[in-house]
Amino acid sequence: MEETCTHLEAIESIIEPKDYVCEECVKHHGSWVHLRTCQTCGVTLCCDSSPNTHMTKHFHATGHPVVISAEPGERWLWCYVDEAVRGY
């Protein structure tokens, strides 16, 4: 029997990025590779391929489980808790 991710299933509408920058990298003059947008609070931060991994740090600090890729043309969600992905 396949397990489902309740965090991903709970997403009813997507919070799109307000801007295509890592809010924390901008504050500290850092750089990023790819961006993710939190589906709980809407913050856009850098991914784990980026030097500062701000979105993963955000997850650990807040417990907000689901992000979307904020990259143009990418339409997927990721759940940190269940390490699950799905398209939208």
Buried (B, 14 or more C-beta within 10 A) or exposed (E): EEEEBEBBEEBEEEBEBEEEBBBBBEEEEBEBEBBBBBBBEEBBBBBEEBEBBBBBEBBEEEEBBBBBBBBEEEEEBBBBBBEBEBEE
